[in-house]
Amino acid sequence: MRIAQIAPLAESVPPKLYGGTERVVSWLTEELVSLGHDVTLFATGDSVTNAQLVPIAPRALRLSRPSPDPAIATAALLEAVADAARRFDVIHSHLDWVHLPLLRCLRVPFLTTLHGRLDLPNIELMGQRFPDASFVSISHSQRTPAPDMNWLATIHHGLPLTLLPFTERSEEYLAFLGRIDPEKGPDVAIRVSHAAGLPLRIAAKVPRGHTRYFKETIKPLIEGNGAHFVGEVNDREKQSFLGKARALLFPINWPEPFGLVMIEAMACGTPVIAWPRGSVPEVIEDGVTGFIVESEADAVAAIARARSLDRRRIRETFERRFSARRMAEDYVRHYHLLLGRRSTPNQELIRTAPCTSGAAVEIA
């Protein structure tokens, strides 16, 4: 099958440091190639892939200096996709919404994986405006604010089995991995670890919009509670960081669409202590791969119980449920399903609209 993967341009594929969506795009792309498919990846020029790479911007936009205009880069990305569209059996976009007006003009089946939160104002208008666009959710929970969109499937993320090796023995510290943001709960993680009498190591990105929150709220908590801030980590550093932790703390305060760090910890055999929001109940098996808690006091108690969990069983659960191969095979099944819908009445409706280079073309 000839498949196009369209990645965001904020990070490379895979990202050098922080970046969940681009990391998933990389894992999916490489597995599709290994399954024998002809895959083209539209991404930044510093991306690394076994697929055919169509470079759009020289480097990841977030790490480029001077910072480029993302609108210009996105326009170039969409033009490149439009020019090559007829080469593909299916186009798979990870851009959320911006591509929809263009791709619905092209007579090529396409689907969109939504990686972000959907509890947004007027989200229902997207389903009404693009009723024939097929969407994939990354958890059942993610769909809650927009149940009437044209959902093709829910496909949980997966990562390569060899990426984060199993670690049998842990050390006496807790881990927090993500970004410094109130909705991620770094302040809660610091308080919980202090109450449990264990040091907390924080590997996190500080977004530009939350530097004040970090300086005024998180940094004083770190200094006063024996936590250690290590900054952003790459995949190699993540192995040791997650694998040696007694447990990963995941005290989210928002409807997390998936939470990639949970399965990264599971790959290492590290239990996850998480709050029951968003996708957490779909990902964590309470009492098997971690504990789902309702309060800080519950979390402290769960830390003590984490020793009783079988780290090897956690790893086995990860291998069964969250491998990149399983994810890729799920997508391939739904690519075929999408192709099978081409003969439905909605797809046979022909209209005329501008697509590329100002030309008028017939589209479905």
N, C-alpha and C positions, 0 to 999 in steps of 0.2 A: 504494500500500500504506500502511496506517495503522500506524506504527511508534512504539513507546515506547522511549526511551533512558533508562536509570536510571544516574545518575552518583554516585560517592562525594561526600560533603559536606565532605571535608577542605579542598578547594580549589574555587574557582569554575571554571566552564567557559566559556572557557579559563582556566587559572590566571594570576594576576597575576605570579607568580615561578616557583618550583620546582613541578613537578607533572606527571608523565608521563602517568598514566592519564587525568586530566581533559583534558589537551591532546589526546590521541587521541580521546576522546569528542567533543570540539568539532569536530575535523577530520572525523570520521565523520558527525556530525549535519549539518554544513553541506553536505557532499557529497550526503548523502541528500536534503536539501531541494532542492539544485540539480538532482538527477535527477528531481524531480517528486513525491517521496513526501510524505505527510502525517505529519510527525514531531513528537512531543511529547517535550520534554526535562524530566526530573525532576532538579532540581539546586538549587544555592543561588541566592538572589535577586539576587546581584551577577553572575550569569552573563550572557553576551552571546551571543545566538543568533538566527538567522532562523527557527528552529522555534518552536512554541508552548512557552513556558516555564511550568512549574509550580514556583514557588519554594517551597522547604521551609524553609530557614533564611535569615535576611536576608543573611548574609555567609558567606564561607568559614570553616569552623570553626577552621582553623589560625591564621588572622589575626584572629579575633574576640577582643575583650577586653571583659568578662571571658570566659574560655574556657567555652563551653557544654558541657553533657554530651552526648557523641556518641551515647550510647544513646537519649536522648530524641529527638534529631534523626533518628536512623535509624528509630525507631518511627513518627515522623510521616511519614517518606518512604515506608515500606512501606504505611501506611494510605492515603496519597494514591494510590499505585499500585493498591492493591486496589480503591479506590472507582472508579477510571477504567478498570480492566482490560478490561471488555467493549467498550470503544471501539476496541480495537486488534486488528489482525490478528496481530501478533507483538510480544512484549516482549523487549527486549535489555538484560540487566543487566551492569553492570561492578562489582558489589559482592563478587565472589568467592563467599561461601557464605551469608551471613546471610538472603538472600531466599528460599532454596530451599524451606523448609517452607511458606511462604506461596504462592509462585507455583505450586507443584505442586498446590495446592488449587483453582486457578482454571482454567476451561476455555478458556484462551488459550495458544497455543504460545509457548514462551519458550526463550531460549538465554542462556548465560553466557559472556562472555569472561573468562578468568582472566589477570590481568595480573601476578601475583606468582610467587614461587618455590613449587615444589611438593615440594621435598625436606623434607617436614614429617613429624613423628611421626604414625603412624596415618592417613596421607593416603588409604590404600586404603579406609578406612571410608566416605569420602565417596561413592565409586563404588558401594559396597554399599548404602548407605542411600538414595541417590538414583539408582537405576539408569536411570530414564527421563529424567533431566535431561540436556539436551544442552549440551556444552561446546565452546568454541573455544579452541585454544591459539594463542599468538602466535609460537611457534617449535616445530619438531619436538623440539628439545632439551628444552623445558619439560616435555614429556609424560613424560620418562624415568622419574621416580619413580612415576608413576601410569598405566601403559600400558593398564589395563583399564577406565578410566573411559569414559563414553559420549561419545567425541570425535566431533563433527560435522565439524570441519575444523581445519586450521592456516591462519591468515590473518596474514601479516606486516603490521606497521603501515605506514602511508603518511602523508605530509604534503603540504599544498598546494604546487603547483609554484611559486607566487609568494611563498611565505612567506620563504624564505631564498635570495636571488639568488646567482647564480654570481659568484665573485670570481676573476679571471684571475691576478692577481699576489699572491703572499704576502709577508709580512714575516718577519723573522728571530726568531721566537719559537714556542714550542710551547704547546698549549692542553690544559687538563684541565677538563672540565665535568661536574658531577654533584653528589654530596653527599660530605661528609667522613665517611668510614666505612672501617674497615680493609679490608672486602671490595671496595671500589672502588679501592684501591691508590694513594691520593694520595702516600704516602711513596715508593712505587716511581717514580711520575711525577717527583717532585722529584729523586731520585737519577739517574734516566735523563737528564733534561734537563741536569743539572749535568755529567754525564759526557760528554754530547754538545756541551757548550760553548754551549748556547742557553738563554736565559731561559724560564722557565715562567710562564704566567699561569693562575691557578686561579680559576674561576668556580664557586662551590659553596655549597650550603646546609650549615650546621652543625646537624644534628639535636640536640635537647635531650639525648638520651642519649649524645652523643659530644662534648660540650663539653670534657670532661677530656682525651679523646684529642686533640682539636685543640690545646688549650693545652700539653699535656705532650709530644706527639709531633710534630705537624705544624707548629706555629708555630715551634719551634726549628729544624726542617729548612728552613722557608721563609727564616728570617733568616740561616741559615748557608750557603744555596746560591743566593741571588740570585733566588728565586722571588717572585712578586707575587700576593697574595690579593685578589681584587676582589669577593668575596661573590656573592650571587645576582644573576642578570641576567634581564631580560625578553626577549621575542622581538626587539625592535628592537636592543637591545644585543648580542644573540647573533649577529646578522648580521655585525657587524664583528669580534666576538671570535673566531668560528669561521672566517669567511671569510678573514681576513688571516693566519691561523696557517700555519706551514710544515706542521704535522701535528697531529692530535689524538691524544693518548695515552690509551689505554683499557686500563690494566693490571689488569683485574678479577681477583679471587680468589674467585669464587663462580659458581654456575650461572646467569648472567644470562639472564632469560627472553627479553629482546629487545635492549635497549640503544638507546633512541631517539636518543641523542646521535650514534651512528654514522651514521645516515641524515641527521641534521641537518648533520653535517660534510660528508657526500657531496653534499648539496644545494648547498653552497657551493663544491664542487670540491676540498675539503680532504681529503687522504689520512688514513686511520686506521691507527694502529699499535696492534694489540690482541693480547691473550693468548688462546689457543684454548680458552676456557671458555664454557659455555652456548651461546648462539645465535651467537657470533662467526663460526664457519665457515659458517653459513647466510647471514650478512649481508655479510661482507667477502669479496671476490674477491681472493685473494692475488696481488699483483703487478699488479692493475688498479685497485682502489679503496683499496688500502693494503697492509699487510703483517701477517701473523699470525706472532707471535714466541713463543719458548719461554723466553727469559731476558732479563735486563736488558742483557746484552752484545749479544744479538740485536737488541734494541730500539734501542740506540745505533747499530748498523750500519744498521738500517732507516731511521733518521732521515736519515742521509747519502744513502740511496738514494731517499728520498721525492721529491727534486728530479726524478728521472727519470720520475715518473708524470705522465701527461697529465691535468691538472685538468679539462679539458673532457670527456674521456672519463669521468671520475668522475661529473661532473654528468649526462651522458647515461645512465650506468648507473642513477643515482638515478631519473631520470625514467621509465625503462623498468620498474624493479622496485618503487619505493617511493613512488608518488604516492598522494595521498588518494583520487583517483578510482578507481584500481585497487583500493584497499582497500574502498571503498564498494560497488563492483560485485561484488567477491567476497562481501561480506556479503549483498547482495541475492540472489545466486544461492542462498546457503544459507538465507536466510529462506524462499524458495520451496521448497527441499528440505524444510525443517522443516514447512511447511504441508502438503506432500504426504504427510507421515507421519501426519497426523491420523486417517487411516482404518485404520491398522494395528491389530492386535488389542490391543496394550498400551494404545493411546490410547482404545480403546472400552470399557475396563474402567471401570465407574462405582462410586464409593464415596461415602460421606457423611462429612464432617469439617467442623469449624468453620473459617470463613475470616475474614470481617470482621464487626465489631460483634457478635460472639458468635452470629451466625446460622449455622444449618446449611444447607449448600448441596450440591448434587450436583456432583461434580468428576471430572475424568478423570485 
